[in-house]
Amino acid sequence: MKVEREISRVVLPFAAGVAMTVWSGHVSHIRPCFYSGLTMAVILISASFLLFSRNRQIPPSVLRSAICICLASCGILCGLTSELLSSSRPYADSIMESIRAMGRETGRLIDGIDFKNQDTNAILKALIIGDRSDIPAHITESFRSSGASHILALSGLHLGIIHYIFSKILSLSGNSPKAQMLRSGCIILLRGLYTLATGAGASIVRAYLFIIIGERSRFSNSFKSTGTVLMSALLIHLTISPASMKEAGFLLSYAAIAGIAYIFPWLKSIWPESEDRIKGPVRRIWESAALSISCQFTTGPLAYLYFGTFPRHFLLTNLIAIPLTGLIIPASLLTICMEAVGTSPEIMKKAVEALISALSTALDIISRM
Protein backbone atom coordinates (compact mmCIF):
# COMPACT_ATOMS: atom_id res chain seq x y z
CA MET A 1 0.00 0.00 0.00
CA LYS A 2 2.87 2.40 0.73
CA VAL A 3 4.36 1.90 -2.74
CA GLU A 4 0.93 2.33 -4.31
CA ARG A 5 0.36 5.54 -2.36
CA GLU A 6 3.75 6.96 -3.35
CA ILE A 7 3.38 6.21 -7.05
CA SER A 8 -0.14 7.71 -6.98
CA ARG A 9 1.34 10.97 -5.68
CA VAL A 10 3.58 11.03 -8.75
CA VAL A 11 1.12 9.88 -11.40
CA LEU A 12 -2.01 11.85 -10.50
CA PRO A 13 -0.46 15.37 -10.71
CA PHE A 14 1.29 14.39 -13.94
CA ALA A 15 -2.00 13.07 -15.38
CA ALA A 16 -3.74 16.28 -14.33
CA GLY A 17 -1.14 18.30 -16.25
CA VAL A 18 -1.59 16.15 -19.35
CA ALA A 19 -5.37 16.51 -19.07
CA MET A 20 -5.09 20.30 -18.87
CA THR A 21 -3.25 20.28 -22.18
CA VAL A 22 -5.12 17.69 -24.24
CA TRP A 23 -8.57 18.90 -23.17
CA SER A 24 -7.77 22.56 -23.83
CA GLY A 25 -7.83 22.01 -27.61
CA HIS A 26 -5.12 22.08 -30.25
CA VAL A 27 -1.97 23.98 -29.33
CA SER A 28 -0.32 24.22 -32.72
CA HIS A 29 -0.89 27.98 -32.67
CA ILE A 30 1.29 28.45 -29.58
CA ARG A 31 4.24 30.72 -30.20
CA PRO A 32 7.74 29.30 -29.77
CA CYS A 33 8.58 31.91 -27.12
CA PHE A 34 5.69 30.72 -24.93
CA TYR A 35 6.70 27.09 -25.42
CA SER A 36 10.32 27.92 -24.51
CA GLY A 37 9.16 29.87 -21.49
CA LEU A 38 7.10 26.96 -20.25
CA THR A 39 10.04 24.62 -20.70
CA MET A 40 12.27 26.93 -18.67
CA ALA A 41 9.58 27.19 -15.98
CA VAL A 42 9.50 23.41 -15.60
CA ILE A 43 13.29 23.28 -15.36
CA LEU A 44 13.38 26.08 -12.77
CA ILE A 45 10.65 24.47 -10.68
CA SER A 46 12.48 21.14 -10.71
CA ALA A 47 15.81 22.77 -9.84
CA SER A 48 14.21 24.80 -7.06
CA PHE A 49 12.63 21.73 -5.54
CA LEU A 50 15.93 19.82 -5.58
CA LEU A 51 17.68 22.79 -3.99
CA PHE A 52 15.23 23.59 -1.24
CA SER A 53 14.34 19.99 -0.41
CA ARG A 54 17.68 19.71 1.37
CA ASN A 55 16.58 22.32 3.85
CA ARG A 56 14.87 20.44 6.66
CA GLN A 57 13.13 23.58 7.91
CA ILE A 58 10.77 23.66 4.93
CA PRO A 59 7.32 22.31 5.95
CA PRO A 60 6.42 18.98 4.35
CA SER A 61 3.22 20.50 2.95
CA VAL A 62 5.29 23.05 1.01
CA LEU A 63 7.52 20.34 -0.40
CA ARG A 64 4.50 18.26 -1.42
CA SER A 65 2.97 21.28 -3.13
CA ALA A 66 6.25 21.93 -4.98
CA ILE A 67 6.33 18.31 -6.13
CA CYS A 68 2.74 18.49 -7.39
CA ILE A 69 3.42 21.71 -9.30
CA CYS A 70 6.55 20.23 -10.81
CA LEU A 71 4.83 17.02 -11.87
CA ALA A 72 1.79 18.85 -13.25
CA SER A 73 4.12 21.13 -15.23
CA CYS A 74 5.89 18.07 -16.61
CA GLY A 75 2.49 16.71 -17.65
CA ILE A 76 1.66 19.97 -19.43
CA LEU A 77 5.04 19.92 -21.16
CA CYS A 78 4.54 16.31 -22.21
CA GLY A 79 1.14 17.10 -23.68
CA LEU A 80 2.45 20.14 -25.54
CA THR A 81 5.41 18.23 -26.91
CA SER A 82 3.17 15.45 -28.20
CA GLU A 83 0.82 17.93 -29.88
CA LEU A 84 3.54 20.06 -31.47
CA LEU A 85 5.63 17.15 -32.72
CA SER A 86 2.76 14.93 -33.89
CA SER A 87 3.36 15.84 -37.53
CA SER A 88 6.92 14.51 -37.64
CA ARG A 89 7.13 10.73 -37.65
CA PRO A 90 10.24 9.40 -39.42
CA TYR A 91 9.90 5.95 -41.02
CA ALA A 92 7.74 4.79 -38.09
CA ASP A 93 4.60 4.92 -40.21
CA SER A 94 6.00 2.47 -42.75
CA ILE A 95 6.91 -0.01 -40.00
CA MET A 96 3.46 0.33 -38.44
CA GLU A 97 1.84 -0.19 -41.83
CA SER A 98 3.79 -3.42 -42.33
CA ILE A 99 2.69 -4.74 -38.95
CA ARG A 100 -0.93 -3.73 -39.47
CA ALA A 101 -0.87 -5.59 -42.78
CA MET A 102 -0.63 -8.74 -40.65
CA GLY A 103 -3.94 -7.84 -39.06
CA ARG A 104 -5.59 -7.25 -42.44
CA GLU A 105 -4.27 -10.59 -43.71
CA THR A 106 -5.77 -12.30 -40.65
CA GLY A 107 -9.06 -10.57 -41.44
CA ARG A 108 -9.02 -11.95 -44.98
CA LEU A 109 -8.28 -15.42 -43.58
CA ILE A 110 -11.29 -15.16 -41.25
CA ASP A 111 -13.49 -14.02 -44.15
CA GLY A 112 -12.44 -17.15 -46.03
CA ILE A 113 -13.69 -19.55 -43.33
CA ASP A 114 -16.81 -21.28 -44.59
CA PHE A 115 -19.37 -20.55 -41.89
CA LYS A 116 -23.03 -21.04 -42.73
CA ASN A 117 -23.94 -17.66 -41.25
CA GLN A 118 -21.86 -14.76 -42.59
CA ASP A 119 -22.51 -12.80 -39.39
CA THR A 120 -20.21 -15.30 -37.67
CA ASN A 121 -17.26 -14.13 -39.77
CA ALA A 122 -18.02 -10.49 -38.97
CA ILE A 123 -18.29 -11.08 -35.20
CA LEU A 124 -15.18 -13.27 -35.25
CA LYS A 125 -13.16 -10.50 -36.93
CA ALA A 126 -14.27 -8.08 -34.21
CA LEU A 127 -13.32 -10.48 -31.43
CA ILE A 128 -9.90 -11.41 -32.84
CA ILE A 129 -8.59 -8.33 -34.68
CA GLY A 130 -11.02 -5.60 -33.63
CA ASP A 131 -12.48 -5.05 -37.12
CA ARG A 132 -16.19 -4.24 -36.65
CA SER A 133 -16.80 -2.83 -40.14
CA ASP A 134 -18.79 -5.84 -41.39
CA ILE A 135 -21.04 -6.34 -38.36
CA PRO A 136 -24.72 -5.64 -39.20
CA ALA A 137 -26.32 -2.68 -37.44
CA HIS A 138 -28.87 -4.80 -35.55
CA ILE A 139 -26.11 -6.93 -33.97
CA THR A 140 -24.12 -3.85 -32.98
CA GLU A 141 -27.25 -2.39 -31.41
CA SER A 142 -28.02 -5.55 -29.44
CA PHE A 143 -24.47 -5.59 -28.06
CA ARG A 144 -24.73 -1.90 -27.15
CA SER A 145 -28.21 -2.10 -25.60
CA SER A 146 -27.33 -5.14 -23.51
CA GLY A 147 -24.12 -3.52 -22.22
CA ALA A 148 -21.71 -5.80 -24.09
CA SER A 149 -20.07 -3.28 -26.42
CA HIS A 150 -16.74 -3.98 -24.70
CA ILE A 151 -16.93 -7.55 -26.02
CA LEU A 152 -16.70 -6.31 -29.62
CA ALA A 153 -13.96 -3.78 -28.83
CA LEU A 154 -10.52 -5.31 -28.28
CA SER A 155 -9.62 -4.79 -24.64
CA GLY A 156 -7.88 -6.34 -21.68
CA LEU A 157 -10.41 -9.18 -21.70
CA HIS A 158 -9.33 -10.33 -25.17
CA LEU A 159 -5.60 -9.80 -24.66
CA GLY A 160 -5.81 -11.44 -21.24
CA ILE A 161 -7.37 -14.59 -22.69
CA ILE A 162 -4.83 -14.71 -25.52
CA HIS A 163 -2.00 -14.05 -23.04
CA TYR A 164 -3.20 -16.95 -20.88
CA ILE A 165 -3.31 -19.31 -23.86
CA PHE A 166 0.20 -18.46 -25.06
CA SER A 167 1.56 -18.60 -21.51
CA LYS A 168 0.26 -22.14 -21.11
CA ILE A 169 1.69 -23.20 -24.47
CA LEU A 170 5.10 -21.64 -23.78
CA SER A 171 5.17 -23.14 -20.26
CA LEU A 172 6.07 -26.44 -21.96
CA SER A 173 9.57 -25.00 -22.45
CA GLY A 174 10.35 -25.65 -18.77
CA ASN A 175 10.85 -23.65 -15.59
CA SER A 176 14.57 -22.99 -15.61
CA PRO A 177 15.60 -19.30 -15.25
CA LYS A 178 16.72 -19.14 -18.89
CA ALA A 179 13.51 -20.78 -20.10
CA GLN A 180 11.41 -18.37 -18.04
CA MET A 181 13.32 -15.38 -19.38
CA LEU A 182 12.97 -16.62 -22.96
CA ARG A 183 9.28 -17.29 -22.39
CA SER A 184 8.68 -13.79 -21.02
CA GLY A 185 10.56 -12.27 -23.96
CA CYS A 186 8.44 -14.25 -26.44
CA ILE A 187 5.23 -13.28 -24.65
CA ILE A 188 6.10 -9.59 -24.67
CA LEU A 189 7.19 -9.69 -28.32
CA LEU A 190 4.17 -11.66 -29.59
CA ARG A 191 1.69 -9.59 -27.56
CA GLY A 192 3.38 -6.42 -28.80
CA LEU A 193 3.03 -7.49 -32.44
CA TYR A 194 -0.61 -8.41 -31.81
CA THR A 195 -1.26 -5.02 -30.18
CA LEU A 196 0.23 -3.17 -33.15
CA ALA A 197 -1.39 -5.41 -35.76
CA THR A 198 -4.85 -4.75 -34.32
CA GLY A 199 -4.42 -0.98 -34.37
CA ALA A 200 -3.00 -0.36 -30.88
CA GLY A 201 -6.24 0.99 -29.41
CA ALA A 202 -6.04 2.62 -26.00
CA SER A 203 -7.65 -0.27 -24.11
CA ILE A 204 -5.45 -2.95 -25.63
CA VAL A 205 -2.30 -0.84 -25.12
CA ARG A 206 -3.26 -0.55 -21.46
CA ALA A 207 -3.60 -4.34 -21.27
CA TYR A 208 -0.23 -4.78 -22.99
CA LEU A 209 1.44 -2.45 -20.49
CA PHE A 210 -0.05 -4.57 -17.71
CA ILE A 211 1.54 -7.65 -19.26
CA ILE A 212 4.96 -5.97 -19.49
CA ILE A 213 4.82 -4.74 -15.89
CA GLY A 214 3.57 -8.13 -14.71
CA GLU A 215 6.40 -9.99 -16.43
CA ARG A 216 8.91 -7.50 -15.01
CA SER A 217 7.54 -7.97 -11.50
CA ARG A 218 7.79 -11.73 -11.80
CA PHE A 219 11.52 -11.59 -12.54
CA SER A 220 12.23 -9.05 -9.80
CA ASN A 221 10.35 -11.25 -7.28
CA SER A 222 8.31 -8.24 -6.20
CA PHE A 223 4.56 -8.33 -5.81
CA LYS A 224 2.77 -5.34 -7.25
CA SER A 225 -0.85 -4.66 -6.37
CA THR A 226 -3.39 -3.96 -9.10
CA GLY A 227 -3.42 -0.31 -8.05
CA THR A 228 0.37 -0.04 -8.39
CA VAL A 229 0.33 -1.64 -11.84
CA LEU A 230 -2.56 0.61 -12.83
CA MET A 231 -0.69 3.78 -11.86
CA SER A 232 2.54 2.57 -13.49
CA ALA A 233 0.75 1.76 -16.75
CA LEU A 234 -1.07 5.10 -16.67
CA LEU A 235 2.20 7.00 -16.28
CA ILE A 236 3.87 5.11 -19.16
CA HIS A 237 0.80 5.38 -21.39
CA LEU A 238 0.43 9.14 -20.90
CA THR A 239 4.14 9.69 -21.44
CA ILE A 240 4.08 7.80 -24.73
CA SER A 241 0.71 9.04 -25.97
CA PRO A 242 -0.75 12.00 -24.01
CA ALA A 243 -3.47 12.55 -26.62
CA SER A 244 -4.97 9.15 -25.72
CA MET A 245 -6.60 10.81 -22.72
CA LYS A 246 -9.23 12.26 -25.05
CA GLU A 247 -10.29 8.79 -26.25
CA ALA A 248 -13.33 7.16 -24.69
CA GLY A 249 -11.58 3.76 -24.83
CA PHE A 250 -8.68 5.09 -22.75
CA LEU A 251 -10.90 6.54 -20.03
CA LEU A 252 -13.23 3.52 -19.91
CA SER A 253 -10.34 1.05 -19.81
CA TYR A 254 -8.52 2.71 -16.93
CA ALA A 255 -11.80 3.41 -15.10
CA ALA A 256 -12.68 -0.29 -15.29
CA ILE A 257 -9.33 -1.29 -13.80
CA ALA A 258 -9.73 1.36 -11.10
CA GLY A 259 -13.00 -0.31 -10.15
CA ILE A 260 -11.29 -3.70 -10.02
CA ALA A 261 -8.39 -2.33 -7.96
CA TYR A 262 -10.31 -0.28 -5.40
CA ILE A 263 -13.94 -1.49 -5.30
CA PHE A 264 -13.80 -5.20 -6.18
CA PRO A 265 -11.73 -6.29 -3.12
CA TRP A 266 -14.34 -4.75 -0.80
CA LEU A 267 -17.29 -6.35 -2.62
CA LYS A 268 -15.49 -9.68 -2.82
CA SER A 269 -14.94 -9.73 0.96
CA ILE A 270 -18.70 -9.44 1.63
CA TRP A 271 -19.08 -13.15 0.84
CA PRO A 272 -16.60 -15.06 3.04
CA GLU A 273 -14.51 -17.87 1.60
CA SER A 274 -15.79 -21.39 2.07
CA GLU A 275 -14.65 -24.92 1.22
CA ASP A 276 -18.25 -26.13 1.10
CA ARG A 277 -19.11 -27.86 -2.20
CA ILE A 278 -22.24 -25.75 -2.59
CA LYS A 279 -21.11 -22.45 -1.13
CA GLY A 280 -17.80 -22.54 -3.03
CA PRO A 281 -19.28 -22.40 -6.57
CA VAL A 282 -21.91 -19.88 -5.43
CA ARG A 283 -19.15 -17.67 -4.08
CA ARG A 284 -17.39 -17.79 -7.46
CA ILE A 285 -20.61 -16.60 -9.08
CA TRP A 286 -20.70 -13.79 -6.53
CA GLU A 287 -17.10 -12.87 -7.39
CA SER A 288 -18.03 -12.63 -11.08
CA ALA A 289 -21.01 -10.47 -10.20
CA ALA A 290 -18.89 -8.30 -7.88
CA LEU A 291 -16.31 -7.84 -10.64
CA SER A 292 -19.00 -6.69 -13.06
CA ILE A 293 -20.54 -4.32 -10.50
CA SER A 294 -17.13 -2.84 -9.69
CA CYS A 295 -16.38 -2.11 -13.34
CA GLN A 296 -19.83 -0.73 -14.01
CA PHE A 297 -19.62 1.55 -10.98
CA THR A 298 -16.61 3.35 -12.45
CA THR A 299 -17.37 3.06 -16.17
CA GLY A 300 -21.13 3.64 -16.03
CA PRO A 301 -21.00 7.44 -15.58
CA LEU A 302 -18.41 7.75 -18.37
CA ALA A 303 -20.45 5.54 -20.71
CA TYR A 304 -23.53 7.66 -20.07
CA LEU A 305 -21.54 10.84 -20.62
CA TYR A 306 -20.12 9.64 -23.96
CA PHE A 307 -22.96 7.52 -25.34
CA GLY A 308 -26.04 8.67 -23.42
CA THR A 309 -27.01 5.15 -22.33
CA PHE A 310 -26.72 3.01 -19.23
CA PRO A 311 -27.27 -0.76 -19.61
CA ARG A 312 -29.86 -1.89 -17.09
CA HIS A 313 -29.03 -5.58 -17.38
CA PHE A 314 -25.23 -5.30 -17.35
CA LEU A 315 -24.93 -7.88 -14.57
CA LEU A 316 -26.84 -10.57 -16.46
CA THR A 317 -25.02 -9.63 -19.67
CA ASN A 318 -21.54 -10.04 -18.21
CA LEU A 319 -22.41 -13.27 -16.38
CA ILE A 320 -23.34 -14.75 -19.78
CA ALA A 321 -21.09 -12.93 -22.25
CA ILE A 322 -17.73 -13.15 -20.48
CA PRO A 323 -17.70 -16.97 -20.00
CA LEU A 324 -18.88 -17.45 -23.60
CA THR A 325 -16.16 -15.09 -24.86
CA GLY A 326 -13.64 -17.07 -22.84
CA LEU A 327 -14.64 -20.14 -24.85
CA ILE A 328 -15.03 -18.43 -28.23
CA ILE A 329 -11.56 -16.86 -28.41
CA PRO A 330 -9.50 -20.05 -27.82
CA ALA A 331 -11.74 -22.08 -30.14
CA SER A 332 -11.56 -19.35 -32.78
CA LEU A 333 -7.78 -19.07 -32.60
CA LEU A 334 -7.44 -22.83 -33.03
CA THR A 335 -9.84 -22.77 -35.99
CA ILE A 336 -8.00 -19.87 -37.64
CA CYS A 337 -4.62 -21.56 -37.23
CA MET A 338 -5.94 -24.82 -38.66
CA GLU A 339 -7.59 -22.92 -41.51
CA ALA A 340 -4.25 -21.24 -42.27
CA VAL A 341 -2.55 -24.62 -42.77
CA GLY A 342 -5.49 -25.96 -44.75
CA THR A 343 -6.82 -28.52 -42.25
CA SER A 344 -9.82 -27.08 -40.45
CA PRO A 345 -12.22 -29.80 -39.23
CA GLU A 346 -15.90 -29.14 -39.80
CA ILE A 347 -16.61 -29.87 -36.14
CA MET A 348 -14.43 -26.95 -35.08
CA LYS A 349 -16.25 -24.57 -37.42
CA LYS A 350 -19.61 -25.77 -36.11
CA ALA A 351 -18.47 -25.36 -32.51
CA VAL A 352 -17.26 -21.79 -33.08
CA GLU A 353 -20.42 -20.90 -34.98
CA ALA A 354 -22.61 -22.38 -32.24
CA LEU A 355 -20.80 -20.43 -29.52
CA ILE A 356 -20.99 -17.14 -31.42
CA SER A 357 -24.65 -17.77 -32.23
CA ALA A 358 -25.36 -18.45 -28.54
CA LEU A 359 -23.64 -15.20 -27.57
CA SER A 360 -25.45 -13.16 -30.21
CA THR A 361 -28.84 -14.70 -29.37
CA ALA A 362 -28.43 -14.22 -25.63
CA LEU A 363 -27.48 -10.57 -26.02
CA ASP A 364 -30.35 -9.99 -28.44
CA ILE A 365 -32.81 -11.39 -25.88
CA ILE A 366 -31.31 -9.27 -23.10
CA SER A 367 -31.43 -6.13 -25.24
CA ARG A 368 -35.19 -6.64 -25.71
CA MET A 369 -35.93 -7.03 -22.00
Secondary structure as the mmCIF struct_conf table of DSSP 4:
data_model
#
loop_
_struct_conf.conf_type_id
_struct_conf.id
_struct_conf.beg_label_comp_id
_struct_conf.beg_label_asym_id
_struct_conf.beg_label_seq_id
_struct_conf.end_label_comp_id
_struct_conf.end_label_asym_id
_struct_conf.end_label_seq_id
HELX_RH_AL_P HELX_RH_AL_P1 LYS A 2 VAL A 22
TURN_TY1_P TURN_TY1_P1 TRP A 23 SER A 24
TURN_TY1_P TURN_TY1_P2 SER A 28 HIS A 29
HELX_RH_AL_P HELX_RH_AL_P2 PRO A 32 PHE A 52
TURN_TY1_P TURN_TY1_P3 SER A 53 ARG A 54
TURN_TY1_P TURN_TY1_P4 ARG A 56 GLN A 57
BEND BEND1 ILE A 58 ILE A 58
HELX_RH_AL_P HELX_RH_AL_P3 PRO A 60 LEU A 84
TURN_TY1_P TURN_TY1_P5 LEU A 85 SER A 87
TURN_TY1_P TURN_TY1_P6 PRO A 90 TYR A 91
HELX_RH_AL_P HELX_RH_AL_P4 ALA A 92 ASP A 111
TURN_TY1_P TURN_TY1_P7 GLY A 112 GLY A 112
BEND BEND2 ILE A 113 ILE A 113
BEND BEND3 LYS A 116 ASN A 117
HELX_RH_AL_P HELX_RH_AL_P5 GLN A 118 ILE A 129
TURN_TY1_P TURN_TY1_P8 SER A 133 ASP A 134
BEND BEND4 ILE A 135 ILE A 135
HELX_RH_AL_P HELX_RH_AL_P6 ALA A 137 SER A 146
TURN_TY1_P TURN_TY1_P9 GLY A 147 GLY A 147
HELX_RH_AL_P HELX_RH_AL_P7 SER A 149 LEU A 152
BEND BEND5 ALA A 153 ALA A 153
HELX_RH_AL_P HELX_RH_AL_P8 GLY A 156 LEU A 170
HELX_RH_3T_P HELX_RH_3T_P1 SER A 171 SER A 173
BEND BEND6 ASN A 175 SER A 176
HELX_RH_AL_P HELX_RH_AL_P9 PRO A 177 ALA A 197
TURN_TY1_P TURN_TY1_P10 THR A 198 GLY A 199
HELX_RH_AL_P HELX_RH_AL_P10 ALA A 202 PHE A 219
TURN_TY1_P TURN_TY1_P11 SER A 220 ASN A 221
HELX_RH_AL_P HELX_RH_AL_P11 THR A 226 ILE A 240
HELX_RH_3T_P HELX_RH_3T_P2 PRO A 242 LYS A 246
BEND BEND7 GLU A 247 GLU A 247
HELX_RH_AL_P HELX_RH_AL_P12 ALA A 248 TYR A 262
TURN_TY1_P TURN_TY1_P12 ILE A 263 ILE A 263
HELX_RH_AL_P HELX_RH_AL_P13 PHE A 264 ILE A 270
BEND BEND8 TRP A 271 TRP A 271
TURN_TY1_P TURN_TY1_P13 ARG A 277 ILE A 278
HELX_RH_AL_P HELX_RH_AL_P14 LYS A 279 PHE A 307
BEND BEND9 GLY A 308 GLY A 308
TURN_TY1_P TURN_TY1_P14 ARG A 312 HIS A 313
HELX_RH_AL_P HELX_RH_AL_P15 PHE A 314 ALA A 340
TURN_TY1_P TURN_TY1_P15 VAL A 341 GLY A 342
HELX_RH_AL_P HELX_RH_AL_P16 GLU A 346 SER A 367
TURN_TY1_P TURN_TY1_P16 ARG A 368 ARG A 368
#
